[in-house]
Amino acid sequence: MRRIPPAFWFLAPALLPIALFFGVPVIGALGLSFTDFDIYALGDSSRLRVVGAGNYGRLLEDPLFWTALRNTLYFVLLGGVLSVAVSLGAALLVNHRRVRCKGFFRSVYFMPVVTTLVAVAVVWRYLYHPRYGLLNYALGFFGIDPIDWLGDPRWAMPAIILMAIWKNFGFNMIIFIAGLQNIPERLYEAATLDGANGWQQFRYITLPMLAPTFLFVALITMIGYFQLFAEPYVMTQGGPSNSTLSVVLLMYQEGFRWWNMGYAAAVAFVLFALILAASLLQLRLRSAS
């Protein structure tokens, strides 16, 4: 009989609640996605029918799902890239040797991260107000007409992306700072002696040495942005004209507004498959480079 490693007994108290409160619900939700479970099945079990892959087939034929997926990918690709870029820029500025009060700036830039997302979304909704919003008030100084940021389908998603970048860049900034501080200073000193300028040092020292940090930041940013929900839920309710409808918001509406729990579970597992595929793709590209 194979001996159980002692480490297992130390991990068991933590693994058991995870298996009970995470693993079991996930398995239950997967089974739910193969049924047509709705609110009426709670009182009448005969209304619960197994439909197999019917929910997934219906999902692929649903134009609303493709709209939500397109919006989510737009948010992930544009918002994710800009968020990582802003985070790196802030980290480089805060970590610069000539900057004083580094702890103060790190704290200020990190404050939006610990602020409640719903509260931030409510504040930004007022900043985007077409008549009284501070942003349109500032644009007025340059002679630019007011923009209906959250009421125009062309501007609604960019407005949410801008708010999300402001809310989240501080977290990645701290990670980038940790990566920058792990780069040996002697590399920059040697490059300076060889006549390398600031851009060359950034291109040939900073970026290659930050490659593992970039991979981690890209993965966590992508996974978080794929789960876009609170911003459109609070600010636009998925409008106007479904221009900010995300996959998670669609899942919420199907499950808790229309009580199509089986269909909502199918949406959740399709989203899981997309996140898994995108994560594996990033890891494969990183290992191939």
The 8 nearest C-alpha neighbors of each residue, nearest first, counted from 0:
[[1, 2, 3, 4, 5, 7, 8, 6],
 [0, 2, 3, 4, 5, 7, 6, 8],
 [1, 3, 4, 0, 5, 7, 6, 8],
 [2, 4, 5, 1, 7, 8, 6, 0],
 [5, 3, 6, 7, 2, 8, 1, 9],
 [6, 4, 7, 8, 3, 9, 2, 10],
 [7, 5, 9, 4, 8, 10, 3, 11],
 [8, 6, 10, 5, 9, 4, 11, 3],
 [9, 7, 11, 10, 6, 5, 12, 4],
 [8, 10, 6, 7, 11, 12, 5, 13],
 [9, 11, 7, 8, 13, 12, 14, 6],
 [10, 12, 14, 8, 13, 9, 15, 7],
 [13, 11, 15, 10, 14, 9, 16, 8],
 [14, 12, 11, 10, 15, 16, 17, 9],
 [15, 13, 11, 17, 16, 12, 10, 18],
 [14, 16, 18, 17, 13, 12, 11, 19],
 [17, 15, 19, 18, 14, 20, 13, 12],
 [18, 16, 14, 21, 15, 20, 19, 22],
 [17, 19, 22, 15, 16, 21, 20, 14],
 [18, 20, 16, 17, 23, 21, 22, 15],
 [21, 19, 17, 16, 18, 22, 23, 24],
 [22, 20, 17, 18, 24, 23, 19, 25],
 [21, 23, 18, 25, 24, 19, 20, 26],
 [22, 24, 26, 25, 19, 21, 27, 20],
 [25, 23, 27, 26, 21, 22, 28, 20],
 [26, 24, 28, 22, 27, 23, 29, 21],
 [25, 27, 29, 23, 24, 28, 22, 30],
 [26, 28, 24, 30, 25, 29, 31, 23],
 [29, 27, 31, 25, 30, 26, 24, 264],
 [30, 28, 26, 32, 31, 27, 25, 264],
 [29, 31, 27, 28, 32, 33, 26, 34],
 [30, 32, 28, 261, 29, 33, 34, 27],
 [31, 33, 261, 265, 264, 29, 30, 34],
 [34, 32, 51, 31, 30, 50, 49, 52],
 [35, 33, 49, 50, 261, 31, 36, 32],
 [34, 36, 261, 48, 47, 37, 50, 49],
 [37, 35, 261, 47, 34, 260, 40, 259],
 [36, 38, 259, 258, 260, 39, 40, 35],
 [37, 39, 40, 258, 41, 36, 259, 260],
 [38, 40, 41, 37, 42, 43, 46, 36],
 [41, 39, 43, 44, 46, 42, 38, 47],
 [42, 40, 39, 43, 38, 44, 37, 36],
 [41, 43, 40, 39, 44, 38, 46, 45],
 [42, 44, 40, 45, 41, 46, 39, 47],
 [43, 45, 40, 46, 47, 41, 42, 39],
 [46, 44, 47, 43, 40, 48, 42, 39],
 [47, 45, 40, 44, 43, 48, 39, 36],
 [48, 46, 36, 45, 44, 40, 35, 34],
 [49, 47, 34, 35, 50, 46, 36, 45],
 [48, 50, 34, 51, 33, 35, 47, 36],
 [49, 51, 34, 53, 33, 48, 52, 35],
 [52, 50, 33, 53, 49, 34, 54, 32],
 [51, 53, 55, 54, 33, 56, 50, 32],
 [54, 52, 56, 50, 55, 51, 57, 33],
 [53, 55, 57, 262, 56, 52, 58, 265],
 [56, 54, 58, 52, 57, 53, 265, 59],
 [55, 57, 53, 59, 58, 54, 52, 60],
 [56, 58, 54, 60, 55, 59, 53, 61],
 [59, 57, 55, 61, 56, 60, 54, 64],
 [58, 60, 56, 57, 61, 55, 64, 65],
 [59, 61, 57, 58, 62, 56, 64, 65],
 [60, 62, 58, 63, 64, 59, 57, 65],
 [63, 61, 65, 64, 66, 60, 59, 58],
 [64, 62, 66, 61, 65, 67, 249, 241],
 [63, 65, 67, 66, 62, 61, 68, 58],
 [66, 64, 68, 62, 67, 63, 69, 61],
 [65, 67, 63, 69, 64, 68, 70, 62],
 [66, 68, 245, 64, 246, 244, 70, 65],
 [69, 67, 65, 71, 70, 66, 246, 64],
 [68, 70, 66, 72, 71, 67, 65, 73],
 [71, 69, 73, 67, 68, 72, 245, 74],
 [72, 70, 68, 74, 245, 73, 69, 67],
 [71, 73, 75, 69, 74, 70, 76, 68],
 [74, 72, 70, 71, 76, 75, 77, 69],
 [73, 75, 71, 78, 72, 77, 76, 70],
 [76, 74, 72, 79, 224, 78, 73, 77],
 [77, 75, 73, 79, 74, 78, 72, 80],
 [78, 76, 80, 79, 74, 75, 73, 81],
 [77, 79, 74, 81, 160, 75, 80, 76],
 [78, 80, 75, 82, 76, 81, 77, 220],
 [79, 81, 83, 77, 82, 78, 76, 84],
 [82, 80, 84, 78, 83, 79, 85, 77],
 [81, 83, 79, 164, 85, 84, 80, 168],
 [82, 84, 86, 80, 81, 85, 87, 79],
 [85, 83, 81, 87, 86, 82, 88, 80],
 [84, 86, 88, 82, 87, 83, 81, 89],
 [87, 85, 172, 168, 83, 89, 84, 88],
 [86, 88, 90, 84, 89, 85, 172, 83],
 [89, 87, 85, 91, 90, 86, 84, 92],
 [88, 90, 92, 86, 87, 91, 93, 85],
 [91, 89, 87, 172, 93, 176, 88, 92],
 [90, 92, 88, 94, 89, 93, 95, 87],
 [93, 91, 89, 95, 90, 94, 88, 98],
 [92, 94, 90, 95, 91, 101, 89, 98],
 [95, 93, 91, 92, 90, 96, 176, 101],
 [96, 94, 92, 97, 98, 93, 91, 90],
 [95, 97, 98, 94, 99, 93, 92, 101],
 [98, 96, 95, 99, 94, 93, 92, 101],
 [99, 97, 95, 96, 93, 101, 100, 94],
 [98, 100, 101, 97, 96, 102, 93, 103],
 [99, 101, 103, 102, 104, 98, 105, 93],
 [102, 100, 104, 103, 99, 93, 105, 98],
 [101, 103, 105, 100, 104, 106, 99, 107],
 [102, 104, 106, 100, 101, 105, 107, 108],
 [105, 103, 107, 101, 106, 102, 108, 100],
 [106, 104, 102, 108, 103, 107, 109, 101],
 [105, 107, 109, 103, 104, 108, 110, 102],
 [106, 108, 104, 110, 109, 105, 103, 111],
 [109, 107, 169, 105, 106, 110, 104, 111],
 [108, 110, 169, 106, 107, 112, 111, 105],
 [109, 111, 107, 112, 113, 108, 106, 114],
 [112, 110, 166, 114, 113, 109, 108, 167],
 [113, 111, 110, 109, 114, 167, 166, 169],
 [114, 112, 111, 110, 115, 109, 116, 166],
 [115, 113, 111, 112, 116, 110, 119, 118],
 [116, 114, 118, 117, 119, 113, 112, 111],
 [115, 117, 119, 118, 120, 114, 229, 230],
 [116, 118, 120, 119, 115, 121, 229, 233],
 [119, 117, 121, 115, 116, 120, 122, 114],
 [118, 120, 116, 122, 117, 121, 123, 115],
 [119, 121, 117, 123, 118, 122, 230, 124],
 [120, 122, 124, 118, 119, 123, 117, 125],
 [123, 121, 119, 124, 125, 120, 118, 126],
 [124, 122, 126, 120, 125, 121, 127, 119],
 [123, 125, 121, 127, 122, 126, 234, 120],
 [124, 126, 128, 123, 127, 122, 132, 121],
 [125, 127, 132, 123, 133, 124, 128, 134],
 [126, 128, 132, 124, 125, 148, 123, 129],
 [127, 129, 132, 125, 131, 126, 130, 124],
 [130, 128, 147, 146, 132, 145, 127, 131],
 [131, 129, 128, 132, 145, 135, 136, 147],
 [130, 132, 128, 129, 133, 136, 135, 125],
 [133, 131, 128, 126, 127, 134, 135, 125],
 [132, 134, 136, 126, 135, 137, 131, 127],
 [133, 135, 137, 136, 132, 126, 127, 138],
 [136, 134, 138, 145, 137, 132, 133, 139],
 [135, 137, 133, 139, 134, 138, 132, 131],
 [138, 136, 134, 139, 135, 140, 133, 141],
 [139, 137, 135, 143, 140, 141, 136, 134],
 [138, 140, 142, 136, 141, 143, 137, 135],
 [141, 139, 138, 142, 137, 136, 143, 135],
 [142, 140, 139, 138, 143, 137, 144, 136],
 [141, 143, 139, 140, 144, 138, 145, 137],
 [144, 142, 139, 138, 141, 145, 140, 135],
 [143, 145, 146, 142, 139, 138, 135, 141],
 [146, 144, 135, 129, 143, 147, 130, 139],
 [147, 145, 148, 129, 144, 135, 151, 154],
 [146, 148, 129, 150, 151, 149, 145, 128],
 [147, 149, 154, 146, 155, 150, 127, 151],
 [148, 150, 155, 147, 151, 235, 154, 127],
 [149, 151, 147, 148, 239, 152, 155, 238],
 [150, 152, 153, 154, 147, 149, 155, 148],
 [153, 151, 155, 242, 154, 239, 150, 240],
 [154, 152, 151, 155, 156, 157, 242, 148],
 [153, 155, 148, 157, 151, 152, 156, 158],
 [154, 156, 149, 158, 152, 148, 157, 151],
 [155, 157, 159, 158, 243, 154, 160, 242],
 [158, 156, 160, 154, 159, 155, 161, 153],
 [159, 157, 161, 155, 156, 160, 154, 148],
 [158, 160, 156, 162, 161, 157, 163, 155],
 [161, 159, 157, 163, 78, 158, 162, 156],
 [162, 160, 158, 164, 159, 163, 157, 165],
 [161, 163, 159, 165, 160, 164, 166, 158],
 [164, 162, 166, 160, 165, 161, 167, 159],
 [163, 165, 82, 161, 167, 166, 162, 168],
 [166, 164, 162, 163, 167, 168, 161, 111],
 [165, 167, 163, 111, 164, 112, 162, 168],
 [166, 168, 164, 169, 112, 165, 170, 163],
 [167, 169, 86, 171, 170, 164, 82, 165],
 [170, 168, 109, 172, 108, 171, 167, 112],
 [171, 169, 172, 173, 168, 167, 109, 112],
 [170, 172, 174, 173, 168, 169, 86, 175],
 [171, 173, 86, 169, 175, 90, 170, 174],
 [174, 172, 176, 171, 175, 170, 177, 169],
 [175, 173, 171, 177, 176, 172, 178, 170],
 [174, 176, 178, 172, 177, 173, 90, 179],
 [177, 175, 179, 173, 90, 178, 174, 172],
 [176, 178, 174, 180, 175, 179, 173, 181],
 [179, 177, 175, 181, 176, 180, 209, 212],
 [180, 178, 176, 181, 182, 177, 175, 209],
 [179, 181, 177, 178, 182, 176, 183, 94],
 [180, 182, 178, 179, 183, 177, 176, 208],
 [181, 183, 179, 180, 184, 208, 178, 205],
 [184, 182, 185, 186, 181, 180, 187, 179],
 [183, 185, 186, 187, 182, 188, 180, 181],
 [186, 184, 188, 183, 187, 189, 190, 182],
 [187, 185, 189, 184, 188, 183, 190, 204],
 [186, 188, 190, 185, 189, 184, 191, 200],
 [189, 187, 185, 191, 190, 186, 192, 184],
 [188, 190, 192, 186, 191, 187, 185, 193],
 [189, 191, 187, 193, 195, 192, 188, 186],
 [192, 190, 194, 188, 195, 193, 189, 187],
 [191, 193, 189, 194, 190, 188, 195, 187],
 [192, 194, 190, 191, 195, 189, 188, 196],
 [195, 193, 191, 192, 196, 190, 189, 199],
 [194, 196, 191, 190, 199, 193, 200, 197],
 [195, 197, 199, 198, 200, 194, 191, 190],
 [198, 196, 200, 199, 201, 195, 202, 191],
 [197, 199, 201, 200, 196, 202, 195, 203],
 [200, 198, 202, 196, 201, 197, 195, 203],
 [201, 199, 197, 204, 198, 203, 202, 196],
 [200, 202, 205, 198, 199, 204, 203, 206],
 [203, 201, 199, 200, 206, 204, 198, 205],
 [202, 204, 200, 201, 199, 205, 207, 206],
 [205, 203, 200, 201, 207, 206, 202, 208],
 [206, 204, 201, 208, 207, 209, 202, 203],
 [205, 207, 209, 208, 202, 204, 201, 210],
 [208, 206, 210, 209, 205, 204, 203, 202],
 [207, 209, 205, 206, 210, 204, 182, 211],
 [208, 210, 206, 212, 207, 211, 213, 205],
 [209, 211, 213, 207, 212, 208, 214, 206],
 [212, 210, 214, 213, 209, 215, 208, 178],
 [211, 213, 209, 215, 214, 210, 216, 178],
 [214, 212, 210, 216, 211, 215, 217, 209],
 [213, 215, 211, 217, 212, 216, 218, 210],
 [214, 216, 212, 218, 217, 213, 219, 211],
 [215, 217, 213, 219, 218, 214, 220, 212],
 [218, 216, 214, 220, 215, 219, 213, 221],
 [217, 219, 215, 221, 220, 216, 222, 214],
 [218, 220, 222, 216, 221, 217, 223, 215],
 [221, 219, 223, 217, 218, 222, 216, 224],
 [220, 222, 224, 218, 223, 219, 217, 225],
 [223, 221, 219, 225, 220, 224, 218, 274],
 [222, 224, 220, 226, 221, 225, 219, 227],
 [225, 223, 221, 226, 227, 75, 222, 220],
 [224, 226, 222, 223, 227, 221, 75, 71],
 [227, 225, 224, 223, 247, 228, 222, 246],
 [228, 226, 224, 225, 245, 247, 229, 230],
 [227, 229, 248, 230, 247, 231, 232, 226],
 [230, 228, 232, 231, 233, 227, 117, 116],
 [229, 231, 232, 233, 228, 234, 120, 159],
 [232, 230, 235, 234, 237, 236, 233, 229],
 [233, 231, 236, 229, 230, 234, 228, 235],
 [234, 232, 231, 230, 229, 235, 236, 120],
 [233, 235, 231, 232, 230, 124, 236, 120],
 [234, 236, 231, 237, 238, 232, 233, 149],
 [237, 235, 232, 231, 238, 233, 234, 244],
 [238, 236, 244, 243, 235, 241, 231, 232],
 [239, 237, 241, 240, 235, 242, 243, 236],
 [238, 240, 241, 152, 242, 150, 151, 237],
 [239, 241, 238, 242, 152, 237, 243, 244],
 [242, 240, 238, 244, 237, 239, 243, 66],
 [241, 243, 240, 152, 238, 239, 244, 237],
 [244, 242, 237, 241, 238, 156, 231, 245],
 [243, 245, 237, 241, 67, 242, 248, 70],
 [246, 244, 67, 248, 71, 247, 70, 249],
 [245, 247, 67, 249, 248, 68, 250, 71],
 [248, 246, 250, 249, 245, 228, 226, 251],
 [247, 249, 251, 245, 250, 228, 246, 252],
 [250, 248, 246, 252, 247, 251, 253, 245],
 [249, 251, 263, 247, 253, 248, 252, 266],
 [252, 250, 248, 254, 249, 253, 255, 247],
 [251, 253, 256, 249, 250, 255, 254, 248],
 [254, 252, 257, 250, 259, 263, 251, 256],
 [253, 255, 258, 260, 259, 263, 251, 252],
 [256, 254, 258, 252, 251, 257, 253, 259],
 [257, 255, 252, 258, 253, 254, 251, 259],
 [256, 258, 253, 259, 255, 254, 252, 260],
 [259, 257, 254, 255, 37, 260, 38, 256],
 [260, 258, 37, 254, 253, 262, 257, 261],
 [259, 261, 254, 263, 37, 258, 262, 36],
 [262, 260, 32, 35, 36, 264, 31, 34],
 [261, 263, 265, 264, 54, 260, 259, 32],
 [264, 262, 250, 260, 266, 254, 265, 261],
 [265, 263, 32, 267, 261, 266, 262, 28],
 [264, 266, 32, 262, 268, 263, 267, 55],
 [265, 267, 263, 269, 264, 268, 250, 270],
 [268, 266, 264, 270, 265, 269, 271, 263],
 [269, 267, 271, 270, 265, 266, 272, 264],
 [268, 270, 272, 266, 271, 267, 265, 273],
 [269, 271, 273, 267, 268, 272, 266, 274],
 [270, 272, 268, 274, 269, 273, 275, 267],
 [271, 273, 269, 275, 270, 274, 276, 268],
 [274, 272, 270, 276, 271, 275, 277, 269],
 [275, 273, 277, 271, 276, 272, 278, 270],
 [274, 276, 272, 278, 273, 277, 271, 279],
 [275, 277, 273, 279, 278, 274, 272, 280],
 [276, 278, 280, 274, 275, 279, 273, 281],
 [277, 279, 275, 281, 280, 276, 274, 282],
 [280, 278, 282, 276, 281, 277, 283, 275],
 [281, 279, 277, 283, 278, 282, 276, 284],
 [280, 282, 284, 278, 283, 279, 285, 277],
 [281, 283, 279, 285, 280, 284, 286, 278],
 [282, 284, 280, 286, 285, 281, 279, 287],
 [285, 283, 287, 281, 282, 286, 280, 288],
 [284, 286, 282, 288, 283, 287, 281, 214],
 [287, 285, 283, 284, 288, 282, 281, 280],
 [286, 288, 284, 285, 283, 282, 281, 280],
 [287, 285, 286, 284, 283, 282, 210, 281]]
